[in-house]
Amino acid sequence: MTFRTFTHAQLVISPLNVRQNREDAEATEALEASILAHGLIYPLTVHPLPDGTHGVLAGGRRHRAIGQLIGRGDLPTDWPIDAVVRDLPPAEITELSLSENLLRRELRPYEVHAAIARARAQGASVEEIATRTGQRVEWVRQQLRLGELAPEIFAAYAEGQLSIDEARAYAATEDQELQLLAWRHLSTRPQWEHHANAIRAFLKIGDRELEKLLRFVGDEAYRSAGGRFELDLFADGPEERGRVTDETLLRQLAETRLAEHRDRIRQKTGRKDLRFAAAPPQNAGTTDWSLKLDPDYRAGRKIVLPAGDIVATIAIAAAGDVETSFWWASRKARKEASRAERTGDKDAASSGATPVVPATGQKVTGADAFGDYTAAQAARLSAKDEHGLTADGLQIVRSLRRMMLRNVLVFEPSGTVARDYLIWSLLRQELGGASQQDTGTRPIASHWTARDDEPADLVRDFFAEELVARSWDVMVAGAASLPFMKEPDPAASLASYVALDESEKNLCAGVLAGLALIRSANVPGWRVAAHDKMAELAGGSDAMLRQYWQPSPAFLSLFPKMKRLELAQPHVDADSFRAWPKLPDKTLSGAAAGALEHAEGDWMHPALTFNVAAEPAGEESPAAPAVADVPA
């Protein structure tokens, strides 16, 4: 380390200086005034460059301030600049610049990340960087990971397109190709879908299913087989969140352990042909708990099951423990076992399924097996005769074929086939009464369920006079009246739907989405964020909503008298309002409805609003279609 005096022309800003933000670096007005008044109080720190000049490592803003003063003629071109010369390796120079800036004017976070990544690339270890900057090793590792983000993502972060939380989510993995895959997928999505949790979910950081499988397999067994687990350096506190980098290997190890477990269960039950189902038996779309068995466990060595057709299921808990459950294969199997127990007929309740032999010569075609038990049995026998498939094998083939078709749909280039097929099939079921086997899809079940029971009579009576209900009914009727809904042949109906123009398809999509909606309100406990966002995307401001709905006496009657007065008072002159508290109940509701209907600003009750900003002055909300204009 030596001291020298330089002129401004002999110095340049060092390429190793960590401060990269021009706004911060060029904020020199106050510094220029100080140099003019008091001179250069502290010397610069410089290092030699190959071209004979010296790079300013510490004091870049002072160097720029002097340059500004010389440029304006406030200082001579040969004004002496004192400097300390440091002849060090590049990695140490970067660390020195980082230390100096961390202790002085605050660096932008991305400048810190980039500087540490540069020092590491120049050969400094994480521990050396931590020692020379006076920071914790964990902190340096975090900054290094951020500095080593894929360049495209780091540039977006430096430009303010990503928050620090979103940058940390991408940096939860060091795999830049995976980072870019997530970035290119999520950056095309709406901004509200591009957040830290969505990024981690795409990267499978902290994926609960995989972490559960890892606990089941065992960390040591997974690593011994060559598996890797990448810790998320930004997990909070003691949480060990990360990414399983060898998912295929982990699933193979888990399946091997599950196969061993299935063999042990078969030995304990004495049933070599015991079937294991992927899920418990279902009834009406939910687990049929009436078929659950409570077997006799004898000192952990043997499991005694009743005679009959029984299946087992395996569930892996979050902690990695395995729970095996036993079920009657069907209600029919339980019934046959019960009858056999009463009559003593052991053959009637064998340990395997008792096939029902269909009538001689019965033929099955198309989708007959979906809705007819006897036809399903005949279809299974036909598959066995023609292809040698067992019942379990047939289940797998059907699942595999569906998975292949799913891939066909999601990778179809135009992207319209899946949309058209979905909307067509679901509307055929919802409005046309078509069966699942006709459309090849499951229904969305827009009818009310036990978790969201609607008092039908009350709601129906309320909507009888509401414009918003009438306009919806007209739109539904319009979709139901389109030619494809009336075409009896499924293939011809699908072709008819595909031929619709875009406005008709948009009508179908809107009706289908509406049928799928659940109920919500802008009150605690009933807010649905997706509803608010969907309203925002669709321009659902209060002004637009008022085109479909007006405050009515029936609506105001939902509220107690004091609330009705409170809602109406701001919109009624003081002299008139003095008499309102004495109005009869029905009269008050009508008066309040009239006042609010003509109130300025498109009044909307707070429980109904979606908090969508109003259109800027001079712009109008999209006009709602008049009921008379909607297809009948």
C-alpha positions as CSV (number, residue, x, y, z in Angstrom):
1,M,0.0,0.0,0.0
2,T,1.5,3.4,-1.1
3,F,0.3,7.0,-1.2
4,R,0.4,9.0,-4.5
5,T,-1.0,12.1,-6.1
6,F,-2.9,11.8,-9.4
7,T,-4.7,14.1,-11.8
8,H,-8.3,13.3,-12.8
9,A,-7.2,12.1,-16.3
10,Q,-5.0,9.4,-14.7
11,L,-7.9,7.8,-12.9
12,V,-11.0,5.9,-14.1
13,I,-13.8,4.2,-12.2
14,S,-12.6,0.6,-11.6
15,P,-14.6,-2.1,-13.4
16,L,-14.4,-4.0,-10.0
17,N,-16.2,-1.2,-8.1
18,V,-19.4,-2.8,-6.8
19,R,-21.6,0.3,-7.1
20,Q,-23.4,-0.1,-10.4
21,N,-26.5,2.0,-10.0
22,R,-26.1,5.2,-12.0
23,E,-28.6,7.2,-10.0
24,D,-26.7,6.6,-6.7
25,A,-23.3,6.9,-8.3
26,E,-24.1,10.3,-9.9
27,A,-25.8,11.9,-6.9
28,T,-22.8,14.3,-6.4
29,E,-24.2,17.8,-6.0
30,A,-23.7,18.1,-2.3
31,L,-20.3,16.4,-2.6
32,E,-19.2,19.0,-5.2
33,A,-20.0,21.8,-2.9
34,S,-18.0,20.2,-0.1
35,I,-14.9,19.7,-2.3
36,L,-15.0,23.3,-3.4
37,A,-15.3,24.5,0.2
38,H,-13.0,22.1,2.0
39,G,-11.0,20.2,-0.6
40,L,-10.6,16.4,-0.7
41,I,-10.8,15.4,2.9
42,Y,-10.3,11.6,2.4
43,P,-8.0,10.1,-0.2
44,L,-9.3,7.8,-2.8
45,T,-8.4,4.1,-3.0
46,V,-7.1,3.0,-6.4
47,H,-5.5,0.0,-8.0
48,P,-3.3,-0.3,-11.1
49,L,-4.9,-1.2,-14.4
50,P,-3.1,-2.9,-17.4
51,D,-3.3,0.2,-19.6
52,G,-1.3,2.3,-17.1
53,T,-4.2,4.2,-15.6
54,H,-5.5,3.5,-12.1
55,G,-9.0,2.3,-11.2
56,V,-10.9,4.1,-8.4
57,L,-12.1,1.4,-6.1
58,A,-13.3,3.5,-3.1
59,G,-14.3,7.1,-3.8
60,G,-16.0,6.7,-7.2
61,R,-18.5,9.5,-6.3
62,R,-15.7,11.8,-5.2
63,H,-13.9,11.1,-8.5
64,R,-17.1,11.9,-10.5
65,A,-17.7,15.1,-8.4
66,I,-14.2,16.3,-9.2
67,G,-14.8,15.5,-12.9
68,Q,-17.9,17.6,-12.8
69,L,-16.1,20.5,-11.2
70,I,-13.3,20.4,-13.8
71,G,-15.8,20.2,-16.6
72,R,-17.5,23.4,-15.4
73,G,-14.2,25.2,-14.9
74,D,-14.5,25.3,-11.1
75,L,-11.2,23.3,-10.7
76,P,-8.1,23.1,-13.0
77,T,-7.5,20.0,-15.0
78,D,-4.3,19.3,-13.0
79,W,-6.0,19.6,-9.6
80,P,-4.1,17.1,-7.4
81,I,-6.0,14.1,-6.1
82,D,-4.6,12.1,-3.2
83,A,-5.0,8.4,-3.3
84,V,-4.0,5.1,-1.6
85,V,-2.7,2.6,-4.1
86,R,-3.7,-1.1,-3.4
87,D,-2.0,-3.7,-5.7
88,L,-4.2,-6.8,-4.9
89,P,-5.7,-9.8,-6.7
90,P,-9.1,-9.1,-8.4
91,A,-11.1,-11.1,-5.8
92,E,-9.7,-9.1,-2.9
93,I,-10.2,-5.8,-4.8
94,T,-13.9,-6.7,-5.2
95,E,-14.2,-7.6,-1.5
96,L,-12.5,-4.4,-0.5
97,S,-15.0,-2.3,-2.7
98,L,-17.9,-4.2,-1.2
99,S,-16.7,-3.7,2.4
100,E,-16.2,0.1,1.8
101,N,-19.6,0.6,0.2
102,L,-21.4,-1.5,2.8
103,L,-20.1,0.8,5.5
104,R,-20.9,4.0,3.7
105,R,-23.8,5.1,1.4
106,E,-26.3,2.2,1.2
107,L,-25.8,0.0,-1.8
108,R,-28.7,-1.3,-3.8
109,P,-29.4,-4.9,-2.8
110,Y,-28.7,-6.2,-6.3
111,E,-25.3,-4.5,-6.3
112,V,-24.4,-6.4,-3.2
113,H,-25.5,-9.7,-4.8
114,A,-23.6,-9.1,-8.0
115,A,-20.4,-8.1,-6.1
116,I,-20.4,-11.2,-4.0
117,A,-21.0,-13.4,-7.1
118,R,-18.2,-11.6,-8.9
119,A,-15.8,-12.1,-5.9
120,R,-16.7,-15.8,-5.8
121,A,-16.1,-16.2,-9.5
122,Q,-12.7,-14.6,-9.1
123,G,-11.7,-17.3,-6.7
124,A,-12.6,-16.1,-3.2
125,S,-14.3,-18.7,-1.0
126,V,-17.5,-18.0,0.8
127,E,-15.7,-18.0,4.1
128,E,-13.0,-15.5,2.9
129,I,-15.7,-13.2,1.6
130,A,-17.5,-13.4,5.0
131,T,-14.3,-12.6,6.9
132,R,-13.3,-9.7,4.8
133,T,-16.7,-8.1,4.7
134,G,-17.5,-8.8,8.4
135,Q,-20.7,-10.7,7.5
136,R,-22.0,-14.1,8.5
137,V,-21.3,-17.1,6.2
138,E,-25.0,-17.8,5.8
139,W,-25.6,-14.2,4.7
140,V,-22.9,-14.4,2.1
141,R,-24.3,-17.7,0.8
142,Q,-27.7,-16.1,0.4
143,Q,-26.3,-13.0,-1.4
144,L,-24.2,-15.3,-3.6
145,R,-27.2,-17.4,-4.6
146,L,-29.1,-14.2,-5.6
147,G,-26.1,-12.9,-7.5
148,E,-26.0,-16.2,-9.5
149,L,-29.6,-16.0,-10.7
150,A,-30.1,-16.7,-14.4
151,P,-29.0,-13.4,-16.1
152,E,-32.4,-12.8,-17.6
153,I,-34.1,-13.0,-14.1
154,F,-31.3,-11.0,-12.4
155,A,-31.7,-8.2,-15.0
156,A,-35.5,-8.1,-14.3
157,Y,-34.8,-8.0,-10.6
158,A,-32.2,-5.2,-11.0
159,E,-34.7,-3.2,-13.1
160,G,-37.4,-3.5,-10.4
161,Q,-39.6,-5.9,-12.2
162,L,-39.3,-8.5,-9.4
163,S,-39.5,-7.9,-5.6
164,I,-36.8,-9.2,-3.3
165,D,-39.2,-12.0,-2.1
166,E,-39.8,-13.1,-5.7
167,A,-36.0,-13.0,-6.5
168,R,-35.4,-15.2,-3.4
169,A,-38.0,-17.6,-4.5
170,Y,-36.2,-18.1,-7.9
171,A,-32.9,-18.3,-6.0
172,A,-34.3,-21.2,-3.8
173,T,-32.6,-23.4,-6.5
174,E,-29.2,-22.9,-8.1
175,D,-30.4,-24.7,-11.3
176,Q,-30.6,-21.8,-13.8
177,E,-32.4,-23.8,-16.4
178,L,-35.1,-24.6,-13.9
179,Q,-35.2,-20.9,-12.9
180,L,-35.7,-19.9,-16.5
181,L,-38.4,-22.5,-17.1
182,A,-40.3,-21.0,-14.2
183,W,-39.6,-17.5,-15.3
184,R,-40.8,-18.0,-18.8
185,H,-43.9,-19.7,-17.6
186,L,-44.9,-17.3,-14.9
187,S,-43.9,-14.1,-16.6
188,T,-46.6,-14.7,-19.2
189,R,-49.2,-15.0,-16.4
190,P,-51.1,-12.0,-14.9
191,Q,-49.1,-10.1,-12.3
192,W,-51.2,-11.4,-9.4
193,E,-50.2,-15.0,-10.3
194,H,-46.5,-14.2,-10.4
195,H,-45.6,-14.2,-6.7
196,A,-43.1,-15.9,-4.4
197,N,-45.4,-18.8,-3.4
198,A,-46.3,-19.5,-7.1
199,I,-42.6,-19.5,-8.0
200,R,-41.7,-22.0,-5.2
201,A,-44.7,-24.1,-6.2
202,F,-43.5,-24.3,-9.8
203,L,-40.0,-25.2,-8.7
204,K,-41.4,-27.7,-6.2
205,I,-39.6,-26.0,-3.3
206,G,-41.1,-27.3,-0.1
207,D,-43.3,-29.7,-2.1
208,R,-45.2,-31.5,0.6
209,E,-45.8,-34.7,-1.3
210,L,-42.1,-35.1,-2.2
211,E,-40.9,-34.2,1.3
212,K,-43.4,-36.8,2.7
213,L,-42.0,-39.4,0.3
214,L,-38.4,-38.4,1.4
215,R,-39.3,-39.0,5.0
216,F,-40.9,-42.4,4.1
217,V,-37.8,-43.5,2.1
218,G,-35.3,-42.0,4.5
219,D,-32.8,-39.3,3.8
220,E,-29.9,-41.6,4.1
221,A,-31.3,-44.2,1.7
222,Y,-32.1,-41.5,-0.8
223,R,-28.7,-39.9,-0.7
224,S,-27.0,-43.4,-0.7
225,A,-28.8,-44.1,-4.0
226,G,-27.4,-40.9,-5.5
227,G,-30.3,-38.6,-4.7
228,R,-29.8,-34.9,-3.8
229,F,-31.8,-32.4,-1.8
230,E,-31.2,-28.8,-2.3
231,L,-32.0,-26.6,0.7
232,D,-33.8,-23.3,0.3
233,L,-31.3,-20.8,1.7
234,F,-34.2,-18.4,2.4
235,A,-36.4,-20.6,4.5
236,D,-37.6,-18.9,7.7
237,G,-36.0,-19.9,11.0
238,P,-35.3,-23.6,11.6
239,E,-37.5,-24.7,8.7
240,E,-35.7,-27.0,6.4
241,R,-37.5,-26.3,3.1
242,G,-35.9,-27.3,-0.1
243,R,-36.2,-29.2,-3.4
244,V,-35.9,-32.9,-4.2
245,T,-33.7,-32.7,-7.3
246,D,-34.1,-36.4,-8.3
247,E,-37.8,-36.9,-8.1
248,T,-37.9,-40.0,-10.4
249,L,-35.3,-41.7,-8.2
250,L,-37.3,-40.8,-5.0
251,R,-40.5,-42.2,-6.5
252,Q,-38.7,-45.4,-7.5
253,L,-37.3,-45.9,-4.0
254,A,-40.8,-45.1,-2.5
255,E,-42.5,-47.7,-4.8
256,T,-39.9,-50.3,-3.8
257,R,-40.6,-49.7,-0.2
258,L,-44.3,-49.8,-0.8
259,A,-44.0,-53.1,-2.7
260,E,-42.2,-54.5,0.3
261,H,-44.9,-53.2,2.6
262,R,-47.6,-54.7,0.4
263,D,-45.9,-58.1,0.6
264,R,-45.7,-57.9,4.4
265,I,-49.4,-57.1,4.6
266,R,-50.3,-60.0,2.3
267,Q,-48.2,-62.3,4.6
268,K,-49.9,-61.0,7.7
269,T,-53.4,-61.4,6.3
270,G,-52.7,-64.8,4.7
271,R,-54.0,-63.4,1.4
272,K,-51.5,-63.7,-1.4
273,D,-53.9,-62.1,-3.8
274,L,-55.0,-59.2,-1.6
275,R,-55.6,-56.2,-3.8
276,F,-54.3,-52.7,-3.0
277,A,-56.4,-49.9,-4.3
278,A,-55.1,-46.4,-5.0
279,A,-58.0,-44.8,-3.0
280,P,-60.8,-46.0,-0.7
281,P,-64.1,-47.1,-2.3
282,Q,-66.2,-44.1,-3.3
283,N,-69.9,-43.3,-3.1
284,A,-71.3,-40.1,-4.5
285,G,-67.8,-38.7,-5.1
286,T,-66.6,-39.2,-1.5
287,T,-65.1,-42.0,0.6
288,D,-67.6,-44.6,1.6
289,W,-66.8,-44.9,5.2
290,S,-69.5,-47.5,5.7
291,L,-67.2,-50.0,4.0
292,K,-64.2,-49.4,6.4
293,L,-63.1,-52.5,8.2
294,D,-61.6,-52.8,11.7
295,P,-59.5,-56.0,11.4
296,D,-58.3,-58.1,14.3
297,Y,-54.6,-57.4,14.9
298,R,-53.1,-60.3,16.9
299,A,-49.9,-59.2,18.6
300,G,-48.7,-57.4,15.5
301,R,-47.9,-60.7,13.8
302,K,-51.2,-61.5,12.0
303,I,-54.1,-59.6,10.6
304,V,-57.4,-61.4,10.7
305,L,-59.9,-60.3,8.0
306,P,-63.4,-61.6,7.5
307,A,-64.2,-63.7,4.4
308,G,-65.2,-61.7,1.4
309,D,-63.9,-59.3,-1.3
310,I,-61.6,-56.9,0.5
311,V,-59.2,-54.3,-0.7
312,A,-56.4,-52.5,1.2
313,T,-55.2,-48.9,0.8
314,I,-51.9,-47.4,1.9
315,A,-51.5,-43.8,3.1
316,I,-48.2,-42.1,3.8
317,A,-48.5,-39.5,6.6
318,A,-46.7,-36.2,6.6
319,A,-44.1,-37.6,9.0
320,G,-43.4,-40.5,6.6
321,D,-45.3,-43.1,8.6
322,V,-47.4,-45.7,6.7
323,E,-51.0,-46.5,7.6
324,T,-52.8,-49.4,6.0
325,S,-56.6,-49.5,5.9
326,F,-58.9,-52.3,4.8
327,W,-62.3,-52.0,3.1
328,W,-65.0,-54.0,1.6
329,A,-64.5,-53.8,-2.1
330,S,-68.1,-52.7,-2.6
331,R,-71.4,-52.6,-0.9
332,K,-72.3,-55.7,-2.8
333,A,-69.3,-57.5,-1.4
334,R,-70.2,-56.4,2.1
335,K,-73.8,-57.6,1.6
336,E,-72.7,-61.0,0.2
337,A,-70.3,-61.5,3.2
338,S,-73.1,-60.6,5.6
339,R,-75.5,-63.1,3.9
340,A,-72.8,-65.8,3.9
341,E,-72.2,-65.3,7.6
342,R,-75.9,-65.7,8.4
343,T,-76.3,-68.8,6.2
344,G,-72.9,-70.4,6.8
345,D,-72.2,-70.5,3.0
346,K,-68.5,-69.9,2.9
347,D,-68.3,-70.1,-0.9
348,A,-70.7,-67.1,-1.2
349,A,-68.0,-64.9,0.5
350,S,-64.7,-66.0,-1.0
351,S,-61.6,-63.9,-0.5
352,G,-61.7,-62.8,-4.1
353,A,-64.4,-61.0,-6.1
354,T,-67.2,-63.2,-7.2
355,P,-67.8,-62.6,-10.9
356,V,-71.3,-62.1,-12.2
357,V,-71.6,-64.0,-15.4
358,P,-73.7,-62.1,-17.9
359,A,-76.4,-63.6,-20.0
360,T,-75.1,-65.8,-22.7
361,G,-74.4,-63.9,-25.9
362,Q,-74.8,-60.5,-24.3
363,K,-73.0,-57.9,-26.4
364,V,-71.6,-54.6,-25.1
365,T,-70.9,-51.6,-27.3
366,G,-69.9,-48.0,-27.0
367,A,-70.0,-46.8,-23.4
368,D,-72.5,-49.3,-22.1
369,A,-70.3,-50.3,-19.2
370,F,-70.5,-46.9,-17.6
371,G,-74.0,-47.1,-16.4
372,D,-74.9,-50.8,-16.3
373,Y,-73.4,-53.2,-13.8
374,T,-74.1,-56.3,-15.9
375,A,-72.7,-54.7,-19.0
376,A,-69.6,-53.7,-17.1
377,Q,-69.0,-57.4,-16.1
378,A,-69.5,-58.4,-19.7
379,A,-67.0,-55.7,-20.8
380,R,-64.4,-57.0,-18.3
381,L,-64.8,-60.6,-19.6
382,S,-64.6,-59.4,-23.2
383,A,-61.3,-57.5,-22.4
384,K,-59.9,-60.6,-20.7
385,D,-61.0,-62.8,-23.6
386,E,-59.6,-60.5,-26.3
387,H,-56.5,-59.1,-24.6
388,G,-55.9,-61.2,-21.5
389,L,-56.5,-58.3,-19.2
390,T,-57.4,-58.8,-15.6
391,A,-59.8,-56.4,-13.8
392,D,-56.8,-54.6,-12.3
393,G,-55.1,-54.5,-15.6
394,L,-58.1,-53.0,-17.3
395,Q,-58.2,-50.3,-14.7
396,I,-54.6,-49.4,-15.4
397,V,-55.2,-49.4,-19.2
398,R,-58.1,-47.0,-18.8
399,S,-56.1,-44.7,-16.6
400,L,-53.1,-44.8,-18.9
401,R,-55.3,-44.0,-22.0
402,R,-56.8,-41.0,-20.1
403,M,-53.3,-39.8,-19.3
404,M,-52.3,-40.1,-22.9
405,L,-55.3,-38.1,-24.0
406,R,-54.6,-35.5,-21.4
407,N,-51.2,-35.0,-23.0
408,V,-52.7,-34.7,-26.4
409,L,-55.0,-32.0,-25.1
410,V,-52.4,-29.9,-23.3
411,F,-49.8,-30.0,-26.1
412,E,-52.3,-29.4,-28.9
413,P,-50.7,-26.5,-30.9
414,S,-53.7,-24.2,-31.4
415,G,-54.8,-24.5,-27.8
416,T,-58.5,-24.3,-28.8
417,V,-59.5,-28.0,-28.9
418,A,-59.4,-28.4,-25.1
419,R,-61.4,-25.2,-24.5
420,D,-64.0,-26.1,-27.1
421,Y,-64.3,-29.7,-25.8
422,L,-64.6,-28.7,-22.2
423,I,-67.2,-26.0,-22.7
424,W,-69.2,-28.2,-25.1
425,S,-69.2,-31.3,-22.8
426,L,-70.0,-29.5,-19.6
427,L,-72.8,-27.4,-21.0
428,R,-74.3,-30.5,-22.6
429,Q,-74.4,-32.0,-19.1
430,E,-75.4,-28.9,-17.2
431,L,-78.1,-27.6,-19.5
432,G,-78.8,-30.5,-21.8
433,G,-79.0,-33.4,-19.4
434,A,-76.3,-35.4,-21.3
435,S,-74.6,-38.3,-19.4
436,Q,-71.0,-38.6,-18.6
437,Q,-70.5,-41.4,-21.1
438,D,-72.0,-39.2,-23.8
439,T,-69.6,-36.4,-23.3
440,G,-66.6,-38.2,-21.8
441,T,-66.2,-35.8,-18.9
442,R,-67.4,-35.4,-15.4
443,P,-70.0,-32.8,-14.5
444,I,-69.2,-29.6,-12.6
445,A,-72.3,-30.2,-10.3
446,S,-73.5,-26.6,-10.1
447,H,-76.3,-27.6,-7.7
448,W,-75.8,-26.7,-4.1
449,T,-73.9,-29.1,-1.8
450,A,-74.2,-29.7,1.9
451,R,-71.3,-27.3,2.6
452,D,-73.1,-24.4,0.9
453,D,-76.8,-25.1,1.3
454,E,-78.9,-22.4,-0.1
455,P,-82.4,-21.7,1.3
456,A,-84.0,-22.3,-2.1
457,D,-87.5,-20.9,-1.3
458,L,-86.2,-17.7,0.2
459,V,-83.6,-17.0,-2.6
460,R,-86.1,-17.9,-5.3
461,D,-88.7,-15.5,-4.0
462,F,-86.1,-12.7,-3.7
463,F,-84.8,-13.1,-7.2
464,A,-88.3,-13.2,-8.7
465,E,-88.3,-9.4,-9.1
466,E,-84.5,-8.8,-9.5
467,L,-83.1,-7.7,-12.9
468,V,-79.8,-9.3,-12.2
469,A,-81.5,-12.7,-12.0
470,R,-83.7,-12.1,-15.1
471,S,-80.7,-11.1,-17.2
472,W,-78.8,-14.2,-16.1
473,D,-81.7,-16.4,-16.9
474,V,-81.9,-14.9,-20.4
475,M,-78.1,-15.6,-20.9
476,V,-78.5,-19.2,-19.8
477,A,-81.5,-19.6,-22.1
478,G,-79.5,-18.1,-24.9
479,A,-76.7,-20.7,-24.5
480,A,-79.3,-23.5,-24.1
481,S,-81.0,-22.6,-27.3
482,L,-77.9,-22.8,-29.5
483,P,-78.1,-25.5,-32.2
484,F,-75.4,-27.8,-30.7
485,M,-77.6,-28.1,-27.5
486,K,-80.5,-29.4,-29.5
487,E,-78.6,-31.8,-31.8
488,P,-79.3,-35.4,-30.6
489,D,-76.2,-37.0,-32.1
490,P,-73.2,-36.3,-29.8
491,A,-70.7,-36.2,-32.7
492,A,-72.8,-33.9,-34.8
493,S,-73.4,-31.7,-31.7
494,L,-69.7,-31.3,-31.1
495,A,-69.1,-30.3,-34.7
496,S,-71.9,-27.8,-34.4
497,Y,-70.4,-26.3,-31.3
498,V,-66.9,-26.0,-32.9
499,A,-68.6,-24.1,-35.8
500,L,-70.0,-21.4,-33.5
501,D,-68.6,-17.9,-33.9
502,E,-66.5,-16.4,-31.1
503,S,-69.3,-14.3,-29.6
504,E,-71.4,-17.5,-29.2
505,K,-68.5,-19.4,-27.7
506,N,-67.8,-16.5,-25.3
507,L,-71.4,-16.7,-24.2
508,C,-71.1,-20.4,-23.5
509,A,-67.8,-19.8,-21.6
510,G,-69.5,-17.1,-19.5
511,V,-72.5,-19.2,-18.7
512,L,-70.3,-22.2,-17.8
513,A,-68.1,-20.1,-15.5
514,G,-71.1,-18.6,-13.9
515,L,-72.6,-22.1,-13.2
516,A,-69.4,-23.1,-11.4
517,L,-69.2,-20.1,-9.1
518,I,-69.7,-20.4,-5.3
519,R,-71.3,-17.7,-3.2
520,S,-69.2,-15.0,-1.6
521,A,-69.6,-11.6,0.0
522,N,-67.3,-8.7,0.8
523,V,-67.4,-9.4,4.5
524,P,-64.9,-11.2,6.7
525,G,-65.0,-15.0,6.3
526,W,-66.8,-14.9,3.0
527,R,-64.4,-13.0,0.8
528,V,-63.1,-14.8,-2.2
529,A,-59.9,-13.2,-3.6
530,A,-60.4,-14.9,-6.9
531,H,-63.8,-13.3,-7.3
532,D,-62.4,-9.8,-6.7
533,K,-59.6,-10.4,-9.2
534,M,-62.0,-11.9,-11.7
535,A,-64.3,-8.9,-11.4
536,E,-61.3,-6.6,-11.8
537,L,-60.2,-8.4,-15.0
538,A,-63.7,-8.2,-16.3
539,G,-64.1,-4.5,-15.5
540,G,-66.7,-5.2,-12.8
541,S,-66.7,-1.7,-11.2
542,D,-69.7,-0.4,-9.2
543,A,-70.8,1.5,-12.3
544,M,-70.8,-1.6,-14.4
545,L,-72.6,-3.7,-11.8
546,R,-75.3,-1.0,-11.5
547,Q,-76.2,-1.8,-15.1
548,Y,-77.4,-5.2,-13.8
549,W,-78.7,-4.3,-10.4
550,Q,-80.5,-1.4,-8.7
551,P,-81.2,-1.0,-4.9
552,S,-84.7,-2.4,-4.3
553,P,-87.1,-2.3,-1.4
554,A,-86.7,-6.1,-1.0
555,F,-82.9,-5.7,-0.8
556,L,-83.1,-2.8,1.8
557,S,-85.6,-4.9,3.9
558,L,-82.7,-7.3,4.5
559,F,-81.2,-4.7,6.9
560,P,-82.6,-3.5,10.3
561,K,-84.2,-0.1,10.4
562,M,-81.3,1.8,11.8
563,K,-79.0,0.4,9.1
564,R,-81.4,1.5,6.4
565,L,-81.5,5.0,7.9
566,E,-77.7,5.0,8.1
567,L,-77.3,4.0,4.4
568,A,-79.8,6.6,3.1
569,Q,-79.0,9.6,5.3
570,P,-76.0,10.9,3.2
571,H,-78.2,11.0,0.1
572,V,-81.3,12.8,1.6
573,D,-81.5,16.5,2.5
574,A,-81.6,17.2,6.2
575,D,-85.1,18.7,6.3
576,S,-86.7,15.7,4.7
577,F,-84.7,13.2,6.6
578,R,-86.1,14.4,10.0
579,A,-89.3,12.6,9.3
580,W,-87.7,9.3,8.1
581,P,-87.3,7.6,11.5
582,K,-91.1,7.7,11.8
583,L,-91.9,6.1,8.5
584,P,-93.5,2.6,8.5
585,D,-91.2,-0.2,7.8
586,K,-92.2,-0.9,4.2
587,T,-92.4,2.8,3.4
588,L,-88.9,3.3,4.7
589,S,-87.5,0.5,2.6
590,G,-89.1,2.0,-0.5
591,A,-87.9,5.5,0.3
592,A,-84.3,4.3,1.0
593,A,-84.3,2.3,-2.2
594,G,-85.3,5.4,-4.2
595,A,-82.7,7.6,-2.5
596,L,-79.9,5.1,-3.1
597,E,-81.0,4.4,-6.7
598,H,-80.6,8.1,-7.6
599,A,-77.5,8.7,-5.4
600,E,-74.4,10.2,-7.0
601,G,-71.5,7.9,-7.7
602,D,-73.3,4.6,-8.5
603,W,-74.0,3.6,-4.9
604,M,-73.3,-0.1,-4.1
605,H,-73.7,-1.8,-0.8
606,P,-70.2,-2.5,0.7
607,A,-71.1,-6.2,1.1
608,L,-71.7,-6.5,-2.7
609,T,-68.8,-4.5,-4.1
610,F,-65.7,-6.1,-5.5
611,N,-63.4,-3.1,-4.7
612,V,-62.7,-2.5,-8.4
613,A,-61.5,1.0,-9.2
614,A,-63.8,3.3,-11.1
615,E,-63.0,4.1,-14.8
616,P,-60.9,7.3,-15.3
617,A,-62.8,10.5,-15.9
618,G,-64.0,10.7,-19.5
619,E,-64.1,6.9,-19.9
620,E,-67.2,4.7,-19.6
621,S,-67.5,1.1,-18.3
622,P,-68.4,-1.4,-21.0
623,A,-72.1,-1.3,-21.6
624,A,-74.0,-4.3,-20.3
625,P,-76.1,-6.1,-22.9
626,A,-79.8,-5.2,-22.7
627,V,-82.0,-8.1,-21.8
628,A,-83.8,-7.7,-25.0
629,D,-80.6,-8.0,-27.0
630,V,-79.6,-11.3,-25.4
631,P,-80.3,-14.4,-27.6
632,A,-83.6,-15.9,-26.5
